[in-house]
Amino acid sequence: MVAALALLGSACSDMARTSATFTPTPYPGGFDRDAFGRNSTTIDNPWWPLKVGTQLTWEGHAFEGDELIDRRIVFTVTDLTKDIGGVRTLVGWDRDFNNGVLAEAELIFLAQAKDGAVWHFGQYAERFDEEGALEGGTAWLAGYLDGAKAGVLMQANPQLGSPSYSEGYAPPPFFWDDHAKVYQVGRKTCVVVGCYTDVLVIQEFEPTKPGASQLKYYARGVGSVQTGWLGAEEEERETLELVKVVQLTPEQLVAARLEALKLETRASLFGRTPPIEPPRATTSPEP
């Protein structure tokens, strides 16, 4: 069904414009802590809004070697925050399931700059075997791992033809070196949760792996609605579509918060950083 929807999107996107080439370059200006204000955890970028308590679920397929697997990704915007290098970041909790079994759980740290760009400050990822047993985890945070740098997850005003940019960098053993570029604008696409026009398509790639990239489709006011792939060297060939968007109840948000905090306790790198902080309790004014 994902492939059929992708073809439908191509067929009805006469206004789509494509950039055929790219040259990886750092995000213009690089990282500047002063670019972030007191409201850095309020992420309302129209292409990737992250309201606390929102949970998005994507489903589709990918390849592991020659084996086609069912994949489901559940991403929760928690109410947790973390100070990374003087910038207050919002904590996202991500879970990847292969054939119904948890394969990876991850914390991701994001903040919005004053200009509206959403920045990526690092991750802690845990891997699980086919039986669901924890195999181990790896963490990188900008400024706390030698050479690790923050990058842009979504530009404030993405434009076709603009230079490619870094989504962050971490040296071994994490090996994170994703770059991105506006690939298409004005697309139309349909997924389980609805049909969208004026869709933005971002091409994500590693400069050292030519011929392999992912395509991420973003709908204004929603965020990522579809994932595809491009290039003969792309191994996973992952295809996903957004199947559910919910706003968690207060009780569900607390449960998500507790699960995310469990991951932090197992991340040794976090011992050198300020702890993740739960939301401050509110009190009623005295009469």
C-alpha positions in Angstrom: 0.0 0.0 0.0 2.9 2.3 0.7 4.3 1.9 -2.8 0.8 2.5 -4.3 0.5 5.7 -2.3 3.9 6.8 -3.4 2.9 6.3 -7.0 -0.3 8.2 -6.4 1.7 11.1 -4.9 3.9 11.2 -8.0 1.0 11.1 -10.4 -0.8 14.0 -8.9 2.2 16.3 -8.3 2.5 18.2 -11.5 3.6 21.2 -9.6 6.4 19.3 -7.8 9.9 20.6 -8.5 13.0 18.5 -8.1 16.6 19.2 -7.2 18.8 16.7 -9.0 22.2 17.4 -7.4 23.5 18.4 -4.0 26.8 19.4 -2.4 27.0 18.7 1.3 27.9 21.8 3.3 27.6 22.8 7.0 24.5 24.7 8.1 25.1 28.4 7.3 26.6 30.1 10.3 27.1 27.0 12.3 25.9 26.5 15.9 25.5 29.6 18.1 24.1 29.2 21.6 22.9 32.8 21.5 20.6 31.8 18.7 18.3 30.1 21.3 16.1 31.9 23.7 14.1 31.0 26.8 11.4 29.4 24.7 13.7 26.9 22.9 11.5 23.9 24.0 8.5 25.4 22.3 8.8 23.8 18.9 6.1 25.2 16.6 8.0 25.1 13.2 5.1 24.7 10.7 6.9 21.7 9.0 7.7 19.9 12.2 5.6 21.1 15.2 6.3 19.1 18.4 3.5 19.7 20.9 4.1 18.1 24.2 2.0 14.9 24.5 1.7 14.3 20.8 2.3 10.7 19.7 2.8 9.8 16.1 2.9 6.3 14.6 4.2 5.3 11.2 4.0 1.8 9.7 5.6 0.2 6.6 8.4 -2.0 5.5 12.1 -2.2 5.2 14.8 -4.7 4.2 17.3 -6.4 6.5 19.6 -8.0 4.0 17.3 -9.9 1.7 14.5 -10.1 4.3 11.5 -7.9 4.1 10.3 -6.9 7.6 7.3 -5.0 8.9 8.3 -1.8 10.6 6.4 0.4 13.1 7.8 3.6 14.6 6.2 5.3 17.6 7.4 8.8 18.5 6.3 10.6 21.6 6.9 14.2 22.5 7.5 14.0 26.2 7.2 16.8 28.8 10.9 16.4 29.7 13.7 18.8 29.0 17.5 18.7 29.2 20.1 21.4 29.2 22.8 20.6 26.6 25.6 23.1 26.3 23.5 25.9 27.8 20.5 25.3 25.5 17.3 23.9 27.0 16.1 21.0 24.7 12.9 19.0 24.5 13.1 15.3 24.8 11.5 13.0 22.3 11.0 9.2 22.9 11.2 7.0 19.9 10.6 3.3 19.6 11.2 1.1 16.5 9.5 -2.3 16.1 10.5 -4.9 13.6 7.9 -7.6 12.9 6.2 -6.5 16.1 9.3 -6.8 18.4 11.0 -3.7 19.9 14.3 -3.3 18.0 15.4 0.1 19.2 14.4 2.7 21.8 15.8 6.2 21.6 15.8 9.6 23.3 16.4 12.5 21.0 17.1 16.1 22.1 15.6 19.0 20.1 15.4 22.8 20.4 14.0 25.6 18.3 16.1 28.6 17.6 14.8 32.1 17.6 14.5 32.1 13.8 12.3 29.0 13.9 14.8 26.3 12.8 14.6 23.1 14.8 18.0 21.9 15.9 19.1 18.3 16.8 21.5 18.1 19.8 22.0 14.4 20.1 20.6 11.0 20.9 20.7 8.0 23.2 19.8 4.8 21.4 19.3 1.3 22.8 19.3 -1.9 20.7 17.4 -5.1 21.3 17.7 -8.5 19.9 15.0 -10.5 18.1 13.7 -11.8 21.5 13.4 -8.2 22.9 16.4 -8.4 25.2 18.6 -5.3 25.6 21.9 -5.6 23.8 23.4 -2.2 24.6 23.2 1.5 24.0 25.1 4.4 22.5 24.9 8.1 23.4 26.1 11.3 21.8 25.4 14.8 22.8 26.7 17.9 21.2 29.6 19.3 23.2 29.9 16.3 25.5 31.4 13.8 23.1 34.7 14.9 21.5 33.8 16.2 18.0 30.0 15.9 18.4 28.1 18.9 16.9 24.5 20.0 16.8 22.7 20.2 13.5 19.5 21.3 11.9 16.6 18.9 11.8 14.2 21.3 10.0 15.1 24.7 8.6 13.0 27.8 9.5 12.1 28.4 5.9 13.0 25.5 3.6 13.7 26.6 0.0 14.3 24.5 -3.1 17.9 25.2 -4.3 19.3 26.1 -0.9 22.6 24.5 0.2 22.5 21.1 2.0 23.1 21.2 5.7 24.2 19.0 8.6 21.7 17.4 10.9 24.4 16.8 13.5 27.6 15.0 13.7 29.1 12.4 16.1 32.3 10.5 15.6 32.7 6.7 16.3 31.3 4.7 17.9 28.0 6.5 17.1 28.9 7.3 13.5 26.2 10.0 13.0 26.8 12.1 9.9 23.4 12.8 8.3 23.0 15.7 5.9 19.8 17.0 4.3 18.6 19.0 1.4 15.2 20.3 0.1 14.4 17.8 -2.6 10.9 18.7 -3.7 8.2 21.2 -2.8 4.6 21.4 -3.8 4.0 17.7 -3.6 0.7 16.0 -3.0 0.5 12.7 -1.1 -2.1 10.5 0.7 -1.5 8.3 3.7 -3.8 6.6 6.2 -4.5 9.7 8.3 -5.3 11.9 5.3 -4.3 13.5 2.0 -2.0 16.6 2.0 -1.0 19.2 -0.6 2.0 21.5 -0.6 4.1 18.7 0.9 7.8 19.4 1.5 10.2 16.5 0.6 13.6 16.4 2.4 16.4 14.2 1.1 18.6 12.8 3.9 22.0 11.2 3.1 25.5 10.6 4.3 28.1 12.3 2.2 30.4 9.2 2.4 27.6 6.9 1.0 26.7 8.2 -2.4 23.7 6.5 -4.1 21.8 6.0 -0.9 19.3 8.3 0.7 15.9 8.6 2.4 13.1 10.9 1.4 11.0 12.4 4.2 7.7 14.0 3.4 6.5 16.8 5.6 2.9 18.3 5.7 2.5 21.7 7.0 1.0 21.7 10.5 1.5 18.0 10.9 5.1 17.0 10.4 6.5 13.8 8.9 3.7 11.9 7.1 5.7 9.6 4.8 9.2 8.1 4.2 10.6 6.8 1.0 14.0 6.1 -0.4 16.2 7.0 -3.4 19.3 5.4 -4.9 20.6 2.0 -6.1 22.9 1.7 -3.0 20.1 2.3 -0.5 20.1 -0.9 1.6 17.1 -0.6 3.9 14.7 0.8 1.3 12.4 1.8 4.1 8.9 3.0 3.3 6.6 4.3 6.0 3.4 6.3 6.3 1.7 8.1 9.1 -1.1 5.9 10.4 -2.0 7.5 13.7 -1.7 10.9 15.5 -3.0 11.1 19.1 -2.7 13.5 22.0 -1.9 11.6 25.2 -4.0 11.9 28.3 -2.2 13.3 31.4 -1.9 9.7 32.7 -0.4 8.5 29.5 2.0 11.4 29.4 3.2 10.5 32.9 3.7 6.9 31.8 5.7 8.0 28.8 7.8 10.3 31.0 8.7 7.5 33.3 9.7 5.2 30.4 11.9 7.9 28.9 13.6 8.5 32.3 14.5 4.8 32.5 16.6 5.1 29.3 18.5 8.0 30.8 19.5 6.0 33.8 21.3 3.6 31.5 23.2 6.2 29.5 26.6 6.5 31.0 27.4 9.7 29.0 24.6 11.5 30.8 26.6 11.3 34.0 28.7 14.3 32.6 25.6 16.3 31.7 22.8 18.1 33.7 20.0 15.6 34.3 16.8 15.4 32.3 14.2 17.5 34.1 10.5 16.6 34.6 8.0 19.4 34.3 7.7 21.7 37.3 4.7 21.1 39.5 2.2 23.8 39.5 0.5 25.1 42.6 -2.6 27.0 43.2 -2.2 30.5 44.6 -3.0 30.9 48.3 -6.4 32.4 49.0 
